[in-house]
Amino acid sequence: MSVKMISWAFQQKVSSTEKLVLIALADHANDEDFTCWPSLNHLVKKTSLCRKTVWKAIDKLVGKGLVKRVNDQTKRSTVYYLIGADVTSDRY
């Protein structure tokens, strides 16, 4: 869990659905490179949103430059990179 990224996620000007998904991703992000790889099913359970809604929210976050999504074929999973924030500053 990255407390810095959760704090960053709360500050983003996005819809409530997008913010919930972004916070869920941030809750899984590591502190070194702010990556995470929760399954879509896990995000659905964590957010109590339907699968299609979570997927659309992730698409919008990608479009806004807050998240990068990469399919890792070797692990057969998706890796999410939380981007767009200076999380090294002292304001977090």
C-alpha positions in Angstrom: 0.0 0.0 0.0 1.2 3.5 -0.8 -0.2 6.1 1.5 1.4 8.8 -0.7 -0.5 7.5 -3.7 -3.8 7.2 -1.8 -3.4 10.8 -0.7 -2.6 11.7 -4.3 -5.6 9.8 -5.6 -8.0 11.7 -3.2 -6.7 15.0 -4.7 -7.5 14.2 -8.3 -10.4 16.0 -10.0 -12.2 13.0 -11.4 -15.7 11.6 -11.1 -16.6 9.8 -7.9 -16.5 6.4 -9.6 -13.1 7.1 -11.2 -11.8 8.3 -7.8 -13.0 5.1 -6.0 -11.2 3.0 -8.6 -8.1 5.1 -8.5 -8.0 4.9 -4.7 -8.4 1.1 -4.9 -5.5 0.9 -7.3 -3.4 3.2 -5.1 -4.2 1.0 -2.1 -2.3 -1.8 -3.9 0.6 0.3 -5.3 4.1 -0.2 -4.0 6.2 2.6 -2.8 9.1 2.1 -5.1 7.6 2.6 -8.6 3.9 2.9 -7.8 2.9 -0.1 -9.7 0.2 -2.6 -8.8 -1.5 -5.6 -10.4 -4.8 -6.3 -8.8 -7.2 -8.4 -10.9 -10.3 -6.9 -12.3 -12.4 -9.2 -10.1 -10.5 -8.0 -7.1 -11.2 -4.4 -8.0 -14.9 -5.2 -8.5 -15.1 -6.8 -5.0 -13.1 -3.9 -3.4 -15.1 -1.1 -4.9 -18.6 -2.8 -5.0 -18.9 -1.7 -8.6 -19.8 -3.9 -11.5 -17.1 -5.2 -13.8 -18.1 -3.0 -16.7 -18.1 0.2 -14.5 -14.6 -0.6 -13.2 -13.3 -1.2 -16.7 -14.8 2.0 -18.0 -13.3 4.0 -15.0 -9.9 2.5 -15.7 -10.2 3.5 -19.4 -11.1 7.1 -18.4 -8.1 7.2 -15.9 -5.8 6.0 -18.6 -7.2 8.6 -21.0 -6.6 11.3 -18.4 -3.0 10.3 -18.0 -3.3 9.2 -14.4 -2.9 5.4 -15.0 -0.9 3.4 -17.5 -2.2 -0.1 -18.1 0.2 -2.8 -19.5 -0.6 -6.4 -20.2 2.1 -8.7 -18.8 1.9 -11.7 -21.0 4.5 -13.7 -18.9 2.4 -13.4 -15.8 -0.9 -13.3 -17.6 -1.9 -10.2 -15.7 -2.3 -6.5 -16.1 0.1 -4.1 -14.4 -1.1 -0.6 -13.6 1.3 2.3 -13.2 0.0 5.3 -11.3 1.4 8.3 -12.9 1.1 12.1 -13.1 2.0 13.0 -9.5 5.1 14.2 -7.8 4.8 11.8 -4.8 8.3 12.6 -3.6 7.4 16.0 -2.4 6.7 16.7 1.3 3.1 17.7 0.8 1.9 14.1 1.1 
